[in-house]
């Protein structure tokens, strides 16, 4: 089964062609890496898959069915800080568990294990405005685990993590993703050697007929 299929996608932004006749298939449970320079269309395609942008032509299929509206089942995690500044990280977790319809929501004991693995457990009483960029990115990763989305696309989230930390947590994240049969895409300017894991699919956007990233 395919997590998503992008079929002949063409996308314009303000009369400028960003993506031209793109076709990509990602199998369920695969971990993918999207590489390429700025302007390659990575962010645009990620937002199209998650229905945050509308295509000019073509379609996106999720498990074989066409989609046009956003869903918690497809999570786009951007590199901008989208945490609630007026809440502590623990309050943010509590809000998600209480107000978001999460399928089979995790127990706090499991969330605490993930927080320890991501080295953010000591930050849970802090407000998001009082943590560093790298700490915020690690909490965004924790949040993605809590939401249990079937497909998660991380847009430059891991670039804010230092190399040694990344080497420590990536194998553990991979183990979690594989145990949940989650489909994951990591958008990065870094090579796969910097992640300390093996990817099932690597897509080089410099080889695609895409013209400009938005």
N, C-alpha and C positions, 0 to 999 in steps of 0.2 A: 504494500500500500504506500502511496506517495503522500507525504505531509502537505506538500503544495506542488502545483504545476503552474508555471507562468507560460502562457501560450501567446506568442506573437504580439508581445506588448510594445506599443508605441506610446510615448508620453511627451506632451509639449508643456512648457511653462512659459507663459507670456510670449507666445508665438515662437519660442525657441525649442527645437527638438532636443529632448534630454535623453530619451531612450528610443531605439529604433529596432522594431521587430525582434524583441528579445524572447527567447524560449529557454526556460530553466526548469529542471525537475529535481526535487529533493525528497528522498525516501524517508518514511516515518522512522524515527529513532536515530537518524544520522546527525552527526555534528559537522557543520560546514564552516568554512572560512572564506570570507569575501575580501579580496585584496585589490589594490589599485590606487592610483593617485586621486587627489581631490579633483572633482569634475568628471569622475568616471560613471556616476549614476547609482552608486551603491545605496545612498540614503533614499533616493527617489524610489528605487525598486523595493526597498524594505517597507516604505510607507504605502506603496501600492499593494503589496502582499497583505498588509494589515488593514487595508481599506481606509487609510488616512489621506490618500490621494486617488483621484479618478483618472483612469487611463483614457487616451484618445482612441485607441483600438486595441483589440486583444482581450484576454480574460485571465483571471486567476481562479484556479480550482483548488479547493481544500478537501482532501479525501474524495476527489472526483466530482465535487459539486461546486458550481460557480458561486462566488461571494462578491458582494459589493458594499457591505456594511461592517463596521468594526465589531469585534467580539473579543471577550476575555480569553477565548481559546487561542487567539493570535496576539501575542504581546510584543510591542515595539518598545525597547528600552533605550531612550536617547541619552546622549552624553551631557545634556543640560540637567541641572538640579531641579527635579520636579517633586521634591519632598515637601511636606507641610511644615513651613517654618515655625508655626505656632505650636507644634506638637513635639514631644520627645519621640525618639525612635520607638520606644515601647508603646506609647500611645498610638503611633502610626500603625504598628502591628495590630493592636487591639481594634482600631477602626476598621482595618481590612477584614479581620475575622468576624466582626459584628455586622458590617454594612455591605460587604461584597459577597455575592453568591458564588462562593468557591466550591467546586466539586470535591467532595471528600476532604474538607479542610484539615490541615495538619494539626496535631496536638502541640501545645506549647513546649513539651519536652523535646519534640523533634525540631521545632523552630530554634530552641536554645542550642541544640547540637549543631545546627547549621550556622548559627551566629558565632559559636565558638570556632568552628572550622574557618569561617570567613574573617575571624579576628575582629569582630565588632561587638561581642557580648559585653565588653566593658563600656560601651558607648550608649547602651539602650536607655539610660536615664538622661542622656543629653538631648538638647534641642538640635534639630538638623542645621540650624544657623550657627551652631557652635562646633561643628565638625569639619574636617578637611575635605577637599575634593575627593581624594582617594578613599577616605572613609565613607563618604556619601555614595560613591560608586559601589563599594562592597555591600552597603545596605541595599542598594537597588538590586543587586544580585540576590541577596537574601529575600527581598520582596518578590522577585520573580519565582523563587522556589515556593514561597507561601501561596502564590496565586495558582500554581499548578497548571499553567497554560500548556497546551499541547505543542505549540510552536512559539519559541522565543527568539527574537532577533535583537542582539546587543550591538548598538551602534557606537563604536569607539569607547565602550565602557571600560575595557581592560587596559586602555592606553594610560589611564591615570594611576595604575598600580605599578609599584616598583618591581624590578625584575625578580628579586629574591622571593617576594611575596607571591608573585604570579607562579613561580616555580613550585611553591608550597601548595597553593590552593587548587590549581587547575586539575591535577590528577584526582583530587577528592570531588571536585565539581563534576568531572567526567563520570566518575563512578555513580554519583547521584542521578545525573541525566540519563545514563544508560539503564539504571535500575527502574526508572520511571518511564522508559521508552520515549523520552521527550525528544523533540526535534529542535535543534539549536543552530542558529547562524551567528557567527561572530564577525562583525565588520571591523577591519583593522588596516593600518598602514604597515604593520609589522609582519615579518615572515612567520611561518608556522613553527620555526625552531624556537621562537621566544615563548611559546606557550607550554612546553613540556608535556604535550599530549599529541596523539595522532588524530588527524581529521579524516572523516569519511569522504568529504568532498571539499575541494579548493577551487574557487572561482576567481579568475583573474580578470577584473573589469577592464584592464587595459587592452584586452583582446576582444572585447565586445563592441558592437557598433553603437556605443552610447557617447553622448557628446558633452554633456554638462550636468554637474550634480547640483541638486537643490535640496 
